[in-house]
Amino acid sequence: MHRYVLKRVLMVIPIVLGVTLLVYFIMDLTPGNPAMMILGDAATQEDIDRVNEEYGFNKPFIERYVSYMTDALQGNFGKSYVNGRPVMVEVLAKFPLTLSLAFFGVFFASLIGVPLGIQSAVKQYSLFDSVSVVTAMLLSAVPAFWLGMIFILLFALRLRWLPPSGIETWRHYILPVATVTFPQAASILRFSRSTMLETIRQDYIRTARAKGAKESVVIYKHALKNALLPIITVIGVQFGGLLGGIVIVESVFSLPGMGQLAITAIRMKDVPQIMAAIIFLSFVFCLIMLVVDLLYAFVDPRIRSIYSVKRERSSHANKKMF
Amino acid sequence: MKKGNIIEHMEEYKMSKRVLSCLLSILLIISMLLSACTSGAKEQTTSGGNTDKVTADSENSEAASAKRTDLRFALDQEPATLDPNFMGDGAGFMVAVNIYAGLVYITDDFQIQPDLAKEWEISADRLEYTFHLRDDVTFHNGEHFTAADVKYSYERAMESPYAGMVTSNMKSMEAVDDYTIKITLNVPNAAALDCFGSTFLRIVNQKAVEEAGEKFGYNPLGAGTGPFKFVSWTTGESIVLTANEDYYKGAPSIKDVTFKIITDYNTATIAVETGEVDIARIGYANLESVQDNKDLVIESVASMVYDYIGFNTTKAPFDNPKVRQAIAYSVDKNELLQVAINGETGGVNAVIPMPKGGFGYNYDIELYPKNIEKAKQLLLEAGYAEGFTCTIYTPESNERKNSAQYIQYCLAEIGITAQIEVMQQAALLELIKKGGTEIFLMGYNAASADADWYLFNNYRTGQTYNYTQYSNPKLDAMLDQAREEGDNDKRLALYQEITVLLHEELPDIPSFFRNWICAHNKDLEYKVSPFVRNVLYDIHWKN
């Protein structure tokens, strides 16, 4: 098991490196002079030349990338071109909000989506199934900004129950979390339903039924346990994706999160800020995937046994040597 | 071993089931609590009725009978910095004018008023400006304000790439004594006082700047002398200011100010409608939704920001004034206004490239009317009877993209086939400066309404904002003369000539001045400034 974890942790390194190279390269391809970003559009050519020299913007791509990565590996991610603030401090300040939105969003989405999806599968073609499948399809088709605006119009403007924007109290969280939750719940529901449908058609389910097990036992003990594996993966991927992809919700509700930070930085071509945000996000994404895989191993004894057997074998081998 | 594993696994399974049921019951409790809370809030709203808009904040609804002293202001953009000398963006000006004061001050009707300087003398050759400073001003950090601070701040601004427009003509400054400063210019400038009143030349305290070091831009504690002190800035969220009780004109009536950063106009509009914020700049598109709201007052004023259709005057066929005039004749300015910013709601036609009311404005010039025949005739004279193909470059904003499409349609009517290329603002600026464009859509904003600020910076050869790269020695000489002229009547006459010349030459076609539209709480005394600023000192809650 430790080997498995170690292997996965080591995988993070090439992934993050690859992501940084890709993003740095894309930022290099997009037009726009970083010196002008720093100096503003009133800057003279002399000022621009001086900044180009000072920051090394006129050096070749590889040289700039290597020097950036050398600094970054030493924990020095630099300062924003736009506002001069240390970029990693900004990222760490914005992350908790995005994390909590994504977490609560996925948490509630799972609580709604998984049970409803399973019920839909068990009662396939029933009224319940049709209603939940159609609702889920509608909700996954609805764009987040639209849903967010509708929530604001309804709950903030018409009913005046909840605040429309900003983050001050827990009440400010309700609408953004709901906006994240519903489309996610819809896709989790659809996925849970199809996975469950596949599972209950398996031979071992028929066997379980044949041996006279109660229907609830068949579903919740035999089928759910197996259906849960892909569902966990999907939930994990959604959670990771939300950390970077929640930007629309953040911008509709005017929340200072990671997505807003990254998008503003991209618009301003604030390379250090973009890089810090992307490095951090890809790192966290890898960690989440690692946790998902560990959960997978926890739920699926087959995976665990592969590594346990290996360990046993290797310990046998060690013993033989002595 | 294997058997043990299975038992272990079943135990785990039971455990996870227990955990799940625990979670579910917690969820149930939470949801019950939530529904209880929300229905409570609902009752509060219905009992309070529509007059009490601040139900979100129980403290405020309790104090609704008393006069409020706090203010929540929606800021449509996050400032890059709050260092006035190194500031280039509008959002920064909106906040900074409240923290820092300058030697003089430009009112909303474009008059120069004394601020930190009580009075001033201008030497006969109009190169030396001697300011006599107030002796009763302290900075927010308790330091006493003297001429040394003016010298420090002005020298700081001279280093700044943003402030070049106001500092390039400054030669030196000398603190004659503690309360007298003498500023020497390179050449006389009739609009010099407007420069001294600009946001770039607001006074900061050296000790405060040095104590903050690199953090000064985003944590400018104690550096200003203005009516409000900086308290804190949470990026993406808010900037908090508090009243300066020792302000030399007297303590402001608003005590606590929160600038809430809401970059989306729709969200800002809803925030002001629900009372989350008291004042919000709203887009012309949101005007309709708030017009009938009895709790809000809508204010609209023609701003100092204008949009124009620029030509790369170094490149054929746009180097030919006849081609530029032909294009001007092909565009109906009222339709353009309608298409771009919803007509009079969003702004006013720009006849010449400076605002009405500014010194030097020429009221005799009229808009180019739409006249296809005339346009075709001009193209024929210029040798382009068959038309030509070209590209219209526009930044990503909706207003400019819509304008580009309308202009494309107008050009087609006179035989010019135009493509539209949408670019990021920064990238487009780079291309413009390199001379890589043909027709482009840009805008300009000045901190003073004086003709010099609009015409010199935009049309004199080699100026930073001369994006059309227009160069005309005759115009340059006139602009220099007008800038240096001491006699107001002669200066006015010069600008009348200059504006006529520009109207014929058309390095760019001014399209419209945008309106600043604000929605605010009806209990608030507030006037929108045509400048990009918000002077909170003038805002009061009505009783």
Chai-1 contact restraints between the chains, C-beta under 6 A:
chainA,res_idxA,chainB,res_idxB,connection_type,confidence,min_distance_angstrom,max_distance_angstrom,comment,restraint_id
A,P31,B,A427,contact,1.0,0.0,6.0,A-B,restraint_1
A,G32,B,Q424,contact,1.0,0.0,6.0,A-B,restraint_2
A,G32,B,A426,contact,1.0,0.0,6.0,A-B,restraint_3
A,G32,B,A427,contact,1.0,0.0,6.0,A-B,restraint_4
A,N33,B,E430,contact,1.0,0.0,6.0,A-B,restraint_5
A,L39,B,P161,contact,1.0,0.0,6.0,A-B,restraint_6
A,G40,B,G88,contact,1.0,0.0,6.0,A-B,restraint_7
A,G40,B,Y162,contact,1.0,0.0,6.0,A-B,restraint_8
A,D41,B,L429,contact,1.0,0.0,6.0,A-B,restraint_9
A,A42,B,Y162,contact,1.0,0.0,6.0,A-B,restraint_10
A,A42,B,G164,contact,1.0,0.0,6.0,A-B,restraint_11
A,A42,B,T464,contact,1.0,0.0,6.0,A-B,restraint_12
A,A43,B,P161,contact,1.0,0.0,6.0,A-B,restraint_13
A,D47,B,P161,contact,1.0,0.0,6.0,A-B,restraint_14
A,V82,B,A80,contact,1.0,0.0,6.0,A-B,restraint_15
A,N83,B,A80,contact,1.0,0.0,6.0,A-B,restraint_16
A,N83,B,T81,contact,1.0,0.0,6.0,A-B,restraint_17
A,G84,B,G217,contact,1.0,0.0,6.0,A-B,restraint_18
A,R85,B,Y218,contact,1.0,0.0,6.0,A-B,restraint_19
A,L111,B,L27,contact,1.0,0.0,6.0,A-B,restraint_20
A,I152,B,I270,contact,1.0,0.0,6.0,A-B,restraint_21
A,A156,B,T274,contact,1.0,0.0,6.0,A-B,restraint_22
A,L157,B,I270,contact,1.0,0.0,6.0,A-B,restraint_23
A,L157,B,E273,contact,1.0,0.0,6.0,A-B,restraint_24
A,R160,B,T45,contact,1.0,0.0,6.0,A-B,restraint_25
A,W161,B,T38,contact,1.0,0.0,6.0,A-B,restraint_26
A,W161,B,A41,contact,1.0,0.0,6.0,A-B,restraint_27
A,W161,B,K42,contact,1.0,0.0,6.0,A-B,restraint_28
A,P163,B,A56,contact,1.0,0.0,6.0,A-B,restraint_29
A,P163,B,E276,contact,1.0,0.0,6.0,A-B,restraint_30
A,P164,B,I270,contact,1.0,0.0,6.0,A-B,restraint_31
A,P164,B,A271,contact,1.0,0.0,6.0,A-B,restraint_32
A,P164,B,T274,contact,1.0,0.0,6.0,A-B,restraint_33
A,P164,B,E276,contact,1.0,0.0,6.0,A-B,restraint_34
A,S165,B,I262,contact,1.0,0.0,6.0,A-B,restraint_35
A,S165,B,T267,contact,1.0,0.0,6.0,A-B,restraint_36
A,S165,B,A271,contact,1.0,0.0,6.0,A-B,restraint_37
A,S251,B,D264,contact,1.0,0.0,6.0,A-B,restraint_38
A,S254,B,I262,contact,1.0,0.0,6.0,A-B,restraint_39
A,S254,B,T267,contact,1.0,0.0,6.0,A-B,restraint_40
A,P256,B,G236,contact,1.0,0.0,6.0,A-B,restraint_41
A,P256,B,E237,contact,1.0,0.0,6.0,A-B,restraint_42
A,Q260,B,G236,contact,1.0,0.0,6.0,A-B,restraint_43
A,P301,B,H9,contact,1.0,0.0,6.0,A-B,restraint_44
